[in-house]
């Protein structure tokens, strides 16, 4: 129960919130029973991301730009890449919560968000001169355009002929997570309960579904997999970092061998 979320109003007005929240633990218990291996890999990937962002491996948590500060595009690209990949960890935590507790469509949307973040960061690595597009218009760049859409980012990355396996994985992941995150037939079952003739009973409280939870966990792990791979491009990491990343990859292959058949790297 989120204590503070129920303190500002009456029990009646917070009924729906409290009812939905009460369904979290039963879902989480059944998810752990069914997919403990995937949850463990996700936890490890998120912790690895945490240590990378806070500089545990490199010995510093405050990044310093080493390029030419007069190159405003490249400078902004460098900052944007850090922000995009850093946000992925926060988003991943929420995506994991959703996959654990029965919010499957919502979890899919967050995993798609992380995948898009990877595409933006990879694009800025390949085309750093575009960095100003990720920031509000200013006196130094009053006419710059907004960031490209996901498919445009992916097209540009293909044209650059880099990251072929990562692009293939991101394309597949984006397509699958989109089916779950959009209003679609794949996830209507989240609220569609039992059928009695022409009468359909709907459920408001999250209900465990083994297939939905497995897919949600897989998508979230792969999104973090891409994010970690991109972090290695952002800042040089020691061998210890790569050893742990490879160990996470082996654990993922052990849990779901088919997931990383086209792994980046």
C-alpha angles and dihedrals in degrees: 000000000000099000099198095049091065100043102080100060144029125289089248094055092049094047096108093046092049092045093051091046092052090061094060101081098050090050093047092051093052092044091054090049092052102035109020091139094056093045090052092052091049091051091051093048092050092048090049089052090049093053091046094052093047094047099244091145098040096039097241134078099191112078119214123203111239100185131088108298089205089067095083095180094054092044092052090045090054092051092044093052091054091048094046095049093040091053089053091071094053090047091047091058091056092045089053091049089052095048090047098048106040102269092121103155090046091050090051091053090053093049089051088051090055091048090052089050089056091051092051092048093046091049091053090049090055096038107026092162087074092064097111090065089074094061136066118273113272141172090273093053110016096157105041118132126239120261116287122259119260097262091049090051091051093047091053091048091052090049090053088057094224134123094019096168093043091051091050091050093046092049092052093043093048092050094049096044090047090059089056099040097047121071095272143148090253093072104028086104091073090081102015108098131179123335122227109183106295092343117099120198116208129204124216098185117076112262124201117252118180096208096045093047093047092051092046092051092047093051093048094050093049091049089054089045089060091045093053091048090053092048088061087059093048099056129010109255128200124248090263089064093051092046091055092045090052090048090054088049091052091049090051092050090050092051097042113004094185094058098074101034086119099035122167121247 
